[in-house]
Structures are given as C-alpha cells and as structure tokens.
Amino acid sequence: MPSHRAKIALVPAFLMPVLLAASALPASAQLLERKDLSYAIAKTIAEAAIADCKSRGHNTSAVVVDRAGDTVIAMRYDDAGPHTMENARRKAYTARAFRRTTAAYAKRLEEGNPVVKQQITLPHVIAIPGGVPIKVGDDVIGGVGVSGSPGVDESCVQAGLDKVADHLK
C-alpha cells in the first residue's frame, strides 16, 4: 500500500502534460475581444431594408447572419416571391464569408476568376448582387442580404445599415 508521501508524488507527474501544454502558449496568447451582432440590431437592419425596398415598390425578403454565417433574423414581406428568402440568406452568407459585397463577388466571377468559379459550388454561396458585409471597422461581424428588388437590393441593404450606423462603431 503506497504511503501518503507516494500519493503526493504521483499528482505532479499526472499534471505534468497539462502544465507543459499550458506553458507552451506564447506570452502574447489571450482571449479574443470582439463585438457581435445583437438580435435588436439585426432586426432593425432587416426591417429598415425591407421598408426601403417597399417604398420603392418592391416586396422583398431580408436575412441577417452573424459572424459565423448563422441566421440571426429572416423576414419576408407580404407577397415577396417564394425564392426571395433563400436568395437573401445566401447573399448575406456570401457577403459575410468573403468579406465583400455580393456585387463585388459577382464581378470577380464575371471576370473569370478561377477561385470564385470553384467557390460558388460551395453550399450557401451565391454570386448575385444584394448582399453586404456588416462591419465594425475592419472586423466583419455579419452579413445582410435582400432579395426581390432586382438592381435595388443593395441600396435597400445600405438603408438598413445606415439605420444602425452609430451602433457599428
């Protein structure tokens, strides 16, 4: 039967791998500090974007995704086409994923960029204008997409972002 002293000696040997792993972290290692999109801000963006499109005579859908590309809010206005919700979601996701508007992304596709040609085969990616990344400085914290107002989608999105501009600082 091990003595009390032997049991104490085993504890440091058992903890040694954990201590070595922890000490291997660089001195500058720290937790990430970041801002995340709240439901209230996402809802305001979507509502303002839909209202702007409606004022232009278009019934649209708007989707806002967070920094992980997950849907925070999805709204479909009365009589918006059945395809608009999925299009808006994919636009929001693409804008978030590639950190640029979907109009800029579509332009890269039109220019024949071989990487973009491969990327559009990924699930949820779409190269249609109407998606805009949501940024705080250079940090992309989400994306917003609108569908149902061809040629106007992106300006409707911008109206939604303008509504919360003071919160995105």
N, C-alpha and C positions, 0 to 999 in steps of 0.2 A: 504494500500500500504506500503510495507516494506521500512524502511528508508535505506539510504546509508550504515549506520553502520550495519544493519541486513544482507545486502548482503555480506559484507566483512566477517562476522562471518560464513556464510554458506560455503565459499570457503575452509577454513581449515578442516571443517567437511567432505566435499566431498573428499578431498585429503588424509584424514587420512588412509584409507585402502592401498592406494598406498605407502604412506610413511612407514607404518608398514611393508608391504611386502618387500620394499627395505632395511629396516633396519634389516630384518631377515636374510639377506645374511651373511655368515661368513666373517670375516675380510679378510680371505685369498682368497675370491672369485675373480676371474679375468677372462679375456678372454683367450681362448686357443691360444697359439702360436705354429704354426706348418709349416712344409714345405709341399707343394703339388706338385704333378707331373704336369709338363708342357706338352703341346702338342709336343713341339720340342723334349723333352727328350723321351717321349713315342714313337714318330715316329722313332727316332734313334734306340731305343731298338728293335722295331719290324723289321725295315729294316735290322739291323745287325744280328738278329736271323734268319731271312729268308735267308739272304746271306750266313750265316754259314751253314745252312742246305743244301742250293743249292750247295755249294762247296763240300758237302758230297754226292751229287747225289739225294737229296730229294726235292720235290716240296711241300711246306708247307704253312700253314696259321699261322699268329701270331696276338694275340689280347693283348692289354694292357688296364687294368682297373685302375681307380683311387681309392682313399681310401674308397669311398662309394660303390665300386664294379661296377660302371658305366663305360661303354666302352669309352675310350679316342680315341683309334685308332684300326682299324681292317684291316688287309691286307691279301690277298690271292694271292700267286704266281701263275703264269701260270701253268695250268694242275694239280694244287693241287686238291685232292679229294673233292667232294661236302660236305662231312661231316666234313672236317677239320676246317672250320671257326667256327662252333658251338662247336666242341670239344675244340678248342683253347680258345674260350670265357669262356667256363665252367671251364677249367683248371685255367685260370687267376683269375676268380671269386673265385674259391675254395681256391687257394693259398692265396689270399687276405683275404678272410673270416676267414680262420683257421690259418693264420699266419705261414704257413709251406709249404714246397714243396708238390705237389700232390703225389710225390713218397712216402714221409713220411706218408702222409694221407692214401694212398692206403695200405701201410704196416700195419697201425693200423687196417684197415678193414680186411686184411688177418689174423691178429692175433685174430680176433673175438671181437674186441672192440664193446660192445653193443651200445654205444653212436654214434659211427661212422656209425653203421648199420642203425640207425634212421636218422642221418644227411644226408645220401646220398639220402633220399627220398625228401629232400628239393629241390625246384626249383633251377636250375643252378649249383648244386653241382655234382662233378664227382670225382671218385677215380681212375684216370689214370695218370701215370707219364707224366710230361711235363709242369707243372705249378710251378712258383716260386714267392714268395712274393717279392715286391720291398721295400727295407728298407733304411731308413736313421737312422743309429744307430739301436736302438731297435724299432723305430717307423715304422710301416708298412704303406706306403703311396700309395700302389697299388699292382698289381699283373700282371704277364705276362704269357701267355700260348702259346705253339706252338703245332701244330698237323700235322701229315703227315710223320713223320720220326720215326717210332717205335724204341724205345730203344735209340734214339739220341735226341729226343725233348728237354730234359732238358739241355743237353750240348749246344744245339743251343741257348736256352734261356740265358744260362750263358754267351755265347759270346756277346749277345745283352746287358746284364747288364755290362759286362766288358767294353764295348764301352763307357758307361756313368758313370763309377765308380767314377771319380773325381767329378761329379756333385751330387753324392748321399752321401755327407758328411755333 
